[in-house]
Amino acid sequence: MAKLPIIFTVDDDEQVLAAIRRDVRKEYRQDYRIMSTTSAQEALEALKELKQKGEDVALFLSDQRMPEMTGVEFLEKAKELYPTAKRVLLTAYSDIEAAVKAINDVQLDYYLNKPWDPPEEKLYPTLNDLLDEWQINHIPVFRGIRLVGYQYSPKSHDIKDFLSRNLMPYQWLDVETEEAGQELLKLAEIEYSELPAVFFEDGSHLKNPSMTALGDKIGLQTKATEEMYDVVIIGAGPAGMAAAVYGGSEGLKTLLIEKHAPGGQAGTSSRIENYLGFPKGLSGADLTHRAITQAKRFGIEFLSPQSVTGIETKDNYKIVQLESGEKINAKAVIITTGVQYRHLESRGIDDFTGKGIYYGAATTEANACRGKNVYIVGGGNSAGQAAMYMAKFACDVHIVIRKPDLSSSMSQYLIDQIDGTDNIQLVPKTVIDGAVGDGNLECVELRNLDTNEVVKKPAGALLIFIGAKPYTDWTGDDVIKNDRGFVITGRDLLKEADHKKIWKKEREPYLLETSTPGILAAGDVRAGAMNRVASAVGEGAMAIKFVHEYLAEM
């Protein structure tokens, strides 16, 4: 619920302060909070805290004669913090000359003589006019998380992406262009070298935080609560979320672990239009929100952000090791860590990653691309969805592919949409030869594969969607993988020479089971999987069936 704006009263005379507070509260308490103090210095300190919390002050009402500073001096300092708040001075007859001077010096809105009885005639009409004027011109301060940093800072980008993918509303303030961001840093005494900084509604802040510290602050669960779980699911993409929903709904004590944010690559999609049951399509964020809410309703635990560094097997039980040093005990494990986009090996790419070059959709940077040229590398559905989204912001979107067209790699519905969007152009038979800029990406160099000609083009952003590299380095030697790093499961394991050295059960591995009994894999991380959201969801649900069968053996 939004907090009411504030009327702030200051007077060193406690009796006068009590009287003005009583009369103001009587008339305005339904629409405003009334704050008061006998010390102008205390008032200024309180105003600094209110400013950091994102509170609104509508009106100051201050006595002129105070020991620490005059009312005019107080209002002048208060104006620096709240320049749009109305300012009223309480004066004795002898202070009228100072009040008139203050109208010019600090843009005083009004002065009132003491006493103001009856308030219905001498106080409320004046304050009503001032408060009405303030309300008409007032733009509410954003209340919530505020992130201050540099636009072309990789850490700033990572935090924006983390907050948005965890469905946390926030306000981005570029310290180089936003006075509000500069003001927050000044109030909190934060140096530019300590950015990015995250400010919270309670007035606290974090400087250059780790994702774990940020997750703790925004209320994400980062520590497991149980000594033993029936199943631990590693990775909260579509396969992992589906496994969590089915595991929780079928009574298994289920833990879902995610190193960054839920949704996987699908979670970054601006629009998924071929998912069964949603004829108008849905965003990856919407799908993620629905799935996590559904899983939690069935009682699963969700740890994020937490990275898994290994799995050990002891007496048929699995010990999941976290980067934090914590160990989690489980009877079964499902690996659903998905894939990452392959690194683009071209000159300058590493120099500008996070500074105009992004792997994945980078929807958090779309507004910064307004009116600019955006280049997208890749011809799959994720690239097409990103192009359609960026076309709403960018001047022009260019899809760079090695092939002559998109027909072999992208769904037809997306190809049709791209063909019908005027500011999306296909750049076929072309690769990114290099990236150029001064501190951030400014141009891309394109090389035509037929002619070998290289041209330089201005670019506000470069989004990379090439190939798929599974996130499996942490799984160890007891989980057999193919030469590309994808986890081999089921009967395909029988072809592997090392399989019998690890597998010691009489039965064959279940369809989604890895070379270690009780450790399964589902979704894009699995060798031979179909790279579609629906198939990942199906495999996640299917994995729980095999978990039940494995648990029956224990």
N, C-alpha and C positions, 0 to 999 in steps of 0.2 A: 504494500500500500504506500502511495506517495506521501512524503512528509509535507506538512503545511509550511508555507513560507513564514518568516520570522519578523516580528516587530521588536526592535532592540532598544531598551530604554536605559539611560545612564544618568545618575545624579548622586553626588556625594552625600546629600542630606537624606538620611534613611526615611524620615517622615514624608518628605516630598516624593521620594522614589516609591514608597508604598502607596501613596495617593494616586500617582500617575499610573502605576501598575494596576491598581484596582479598577480605575476608570477604563483603561485600555482593554483590560481582560474582559470586563463586563460587556463591552460592545463588540469585540473582535475575536473572542476566543474560539468561535465556531470555524473561522476561516484562517486564523493565524496562530502561531505559537508566540507567546510573550516571554522574552528573556530580559533580565535586568541585572544590573550590578551597580555598586557604589564607587567602583574604581574604573577610571577610563583605561588604565593600563591593562587591567584584567579583561576589560571588554575587548581590547585589541588582540590579546592572546586568544581569547575565545573565538574571535572572528577568524583568526588564522586557521584554527581547528575546523570551524564550520566550512571554511573555503575548501580545505583538503577533503572534507567529507562530501562536498558537492551540494551543500545546503544553500537555500535562497534566503536573502534578507530583503524585505520589501521596504522597510522604513526604519530610520534612526531617529530617536527622540532624545536629545541630550541637553543637560543644563549648561549654561555658559560658564558660571563660576565654579571651578573645581580645582583642588590643590595640585594635582599632578600635571594637568594641562587644561587649557580653556576648552569649552565646548566646541568652539570653532576649530581649534587645533585637532581635537578628537575627530570631528567630522571630516577634516581634511585627510587624516590618516585612514579613516574608515572608507573614504571614497576610493582610495587606491585598491582596496580589497573588493569593494562592491560599488562600482562606479554608477550603476543604474538605480541604486536604492534611493529612496526619497530621504531628504535630510531636513529635520525640524529642530530649531533651537528654542529652549525654554529660557526666558530672560526676565530679569527684573526691569523696572522702568528705566533705571540708570544704564542698562546695557543695550538700549535700543540702537544707539549709534554703532556699536560693535556688530549687532545683528544685521543692520543695513549694509555695512561694509562687507560682511560675510556673504551676502547675496551675490556680490561680484567676485569675491575671492575664492569661495568654495562652491559656488552655484547653489547656495542655500535655497531650499524650496519655500520655506516659511519660518517665521518666528512667532512664538506665542508668549504672551505676558502671563506671569504668575500673579495671582491664582487664576485658574481657568474655569471657575464655577460660574454658572452651571455647565457641565461638559456637553450637554445636549445642544448648547448654543455656541460655546466658545472653543470646544475641542473637536467633537465628532464631525461637524460639517467640513472643517479643514482637512482632517485626516481622511475622511471619506473621499474627498476630491483627489487627494494625493495617491491614495491606494488604488482608486479606480484608474487613474492615469498609469500607475505602475503596472497594473494587471493588463491593460490594453497593449502596452509595449513590451511586456515581459516575455522572453523566450526561456522556458524552464531549463535549468542546468541538468545535464545528463547525470542520472543517479545510477551508479553501478561501477563496474570495473573500468578504469581508465588506464590506457597504456601509452606511455610517452617514450618515444625513441626516434631513430632515424629511418626514413623511408627505405634507404638502401643498406639496411643492416641485417645480415643473416639471422642474428639472434632476435631482432624485432619481428622478422617474418616468422620465425619458428614459434614465437609466443602467440602471434596473431592466429597462426594456423592451429595451434594447440587449443586456444580458447574457442575458436569458431567450431572446430571439430568436436569439442566437448559440449557444444551447444550453450556456451556461456556468452551472453550479450556483453559487449564492451565498446568503449569509445577509443578510437585511435587518434593520437595527437602527435603530429610530426613536429619535433622540437625546432626544426629549421623554419617552419612556416606558421605554426600555431602559437599565438600569444598565450593561450590558455595552458598549453604544455609548459612553456617557459615559466609561467607564473607558478604552476604546481611545483616545479623543481626549486624555484626560489623559496617558496614557503617551506618545503621539506628539507632545504639545504642539501640538495643532491647535485653533485658535479656532473657535467656532461659526460665525463669519462666513465661514470657509473651506470650509464644507460645500457639497455632499456630499463625503465622503472614502471612498476605496476601499482596503481593506487586503488584502494578498496573503499567501499561505502562507509566502513567504520572509522575511516581516517588513517588507517595504517597503510604501509607501503612496503614493497620489496624491490631491492636494487639488483638488477642483472640476475634474476632468480633462476635456479635449476627448475626443470619441469616437475620434479618430485616435490620441491618446496612449493611451487605454484599450485600443484594438484592438492597438496595438503590444505593450503589456504582457501581454495575455492570449494573444499568439502569433498574431494574425491577420496575414495578409500584406497590406502596404499599398503595396508598390512592385513594379512589373513587373520581370521579370528578362530578358526578350528584347528585342532591337532591333526585331523585326518579327513580327507575328502574322498568321496567315491570316484569323482572324476575332476581333473584339472584340465581346462581348455586354454591353450596358449595361442592368443591372437583373436581379436574381436572384429574380424571382417565378417562378411555374410555367412561363411561356413561356421565360424566360431560362435556367432550370435545365435544361429539356428540350433547348434548343438547345445548351447546354454538354455535356450527356451525348452527344448525337448528334455534335456537332463533335469531341469528344475520341475517341469510339469509331470515327469514320471517318478518324482520322489527321490532322485539322486542328490546327494549332498555335493553341490556343483560350485566350482570356482572358475571364473573367467579372468584371465590376465592379459593386459594389453600394454605394450611399451610406450604408446603415444596417445592415440585417441581411437574410439570405436569407429567402425565403418570400413576400414581398409581402403583400398583404391575406390571401391564403390561409394564410400562415404564422401569422397571429394567430387562426385559427379553432380553436375548442376541439374541433370534430368535423365532419368532412366525410363524409357518409353516402351520397352518391350517386356516388362515384368508382369507376370500373370496377375490379373485381378485389378490392375490399375489402368484403365483405358485412357486416362488423361496423363499417365505417367506420374512419377514422383521423384523428388530430389534424393540424392544420396543421404543428405542430412535428415530428411524426413523418414526414410527407411531406417536409418540408424536409431533415431529417437524412438520410433515405434518398437523396434526390436529390443533395445536395451530396457525400455519401460516394461515390455512384456516379460522379458527374462527376470527382471527384478521382482515383478509381481508373483513369480513362481518361487521366489526365495533364494535365487542364486546370489553369490557374492561376486563383486566386480572390482578387481584391483587395477588401478591406472593412476599415473604412469609407472609401470614396473617392467623391467627387462629380465627375461629368463636367460641365464648363461649356461645351463646344462641340466641334464637329467641323469640320475643314478638309479640303478635297480638293486634293491636289497631285500632278500626273502620275498620276492614277487611284488614288493611294494615299490612305488616310484618316489624318489626324492627330487623335487624340483628346486633348483638353486636359482636364487634371484641375484641380480647385480648388487643389491643392497646388502647382501650377505645372509639374508633370511633364507630358511629352507622350509619347504612345504611338502607334507606327506600326502600321497594319493595312492589309490588302488589302481587307477587307470589314468592315462593322459591322452588327449587329442591335440595334435599339432595342426593349427589352422593359421599359420603365420603369413600365408599368402606370398606375394612376390613384390619386388621393388623394381622401379624402372631402371634400366641399364644405363650406366654412365656414358655420356657422350664424349668421345675422345677427339676433341678438336681444340685448336689453339684458343686460349682465352676463356674457355668454359669454366674452369675451376676458379679463375680470378673473379668472375662475376656471379657465381652461384649464390643465391640469396640476395643479390644486388641487381636484380633485373632478369636473372636466369633462374628458373624454378623447375624442379622435377615434379610432374603431376599438375593438377588443375590450377592450383594457386588462386582459387576464387577470392581469397582474402585480399589479393592485390588487384582485383579487377577495377576498382574505382580509381586506383593510381594510373591505370592504363587509359583513362578516358581521353579520347582525342588523339591517341598515339597509334603507331603501327605495332601489331603483335604478331610474332612468328611462332608457329606450332610445329614441332617435329614429330612425325608419327602418323600412321594411317589407320589406327584401330579405332574402336568405338569411343574409348576414353578421349582420344584426340579430337574426334568429331564432336562429342558433347562439349568439350572445352571450347572449341571453336564457336559453336552456337552461342554459348554463354558469353564469351568475350566479345562477340559481335555486337552485343548490346551496349558496350562501353567504348571499344576501340574504334578508331577511324577506319582501319582496315585490318583484317585478319588473314594471314597467309599460312596455308598448310603445306609444309615442305615434306615431300616423300621421294623415295628412290624410284618407285614404280611409276608407270605411265598414268595410272588412275587408281581410284580407291576400291574398285569393285572386288578385289580379292581379299580385302582386309577389314572392310567396314560394312555394317548392316545397311541394307538398301534404304530404310526409312531415314537414316542419317544422311546418306548421300543425297537423297531427294531434298532434304531440308537445307543442306549446304548449297546445292545447286540453286535453290530458291532464295538465297540470302545474298543481297547485292554486295555487301562489304566483306565477303569471304572469297578469297582467291586460292586456287590450287596451284602449287609450284611443283610440277612433276619432274622426275629424273634429276633431282637436285639434292645436294647435301649441304649441311652447315660446315663451311671450311674454317671459320674462326669467329670470335666475338671481340669487339673493340669498344673501348670506352675510357673515361677518365674518372675512376672511382666507382662508376656503375655502368651498366650496359648502355651503349648509345647506338651501336651499329652491329649488324651481322653481315658476314661475308658468305655469299652463296656460290657454290660451284656446280655448274651444269655438268652432269655425268656424260653427256654426249659430246659436248664441245670442249669441256675442261675449262671453260671461261669462268672467271671469278668476278662477281659484282658485289659492291658494298651498298647495303641498304640501311636507313635509319630504323631503329627498333626500340620501342619502349619496354618490351618484355619478350623473352624467349621461353616457351613452355616445352618441356621435353617428355615425350611419351614413346620411348623406343625400347623394344624388347621386354623381357621379363626375367629378372634374376630372383630366384627363391631365397627367402631369408631362413637358411638352414645351417649356417656355419656353427651354430651353438649346439647342434644336436649330438655331436660326438660320433665315434666309430660304430656304436651299437645300433645306429639307425642308418641302414644302407641307402645311399643316394646314387643317382645316375651321374654321368660325367658333367651334367649341367647343374647339379646340385639339387634336383627335385627328388623328393622322398619316394622310394619304390614301395609298393604295397601289394598285398594279396598274392595271387599265383605268379605274378611277374617276379616275385622274389626267388622262385624256384630256379630261375635261370642264372641267378647270381652265385658265383663260386664261393663267396664268403657267407652265404646264408646259413648253411648247416653248422658253421662254427659258432653262430650266435643263437639260432633257433633250436631249442631243446624240447619242444613239445611234439607229441606224436601226430597231432592234427596239423593240417595246413593252416597258414595264416588266413584270417578272415579277409574279406574283400578290401577293407580299408586299413588292415593291420600292417604295421611295419615289421621289420626284422626282429624287433623286440616284443614279445607277447605283452599285451596290455597297453602298448603305445600305438595309437592310430593316427592317421593323417587324413585330412579332408580339405577340399577346395583347391585353389590354384597351386598350393605348395606341393601337391601330390603329382607324381609323374603320370602323364596320360589324362589328367583332368581336363574338362572342357572349361575354357575361360569365359564363363557366363555367371551372372549373379544367381540365376535360378538353379543352375547345376551345383553351385557352391552351397546354397541353402539345402538342397536335397542331400548332398553328401554329409553336411553337418548333422542333419536329422538321422541319416542312416548310421552314422558313427555311433550314436547313442544306442542303437539296437545291438551293435557288436560289443559295446561296453557292457550291456546287460549280460550277454552271453559269456563274456570273459569273467565277469564278477561271479557268475554261477559256478565257474570252475574253481574259484579260490577256496 
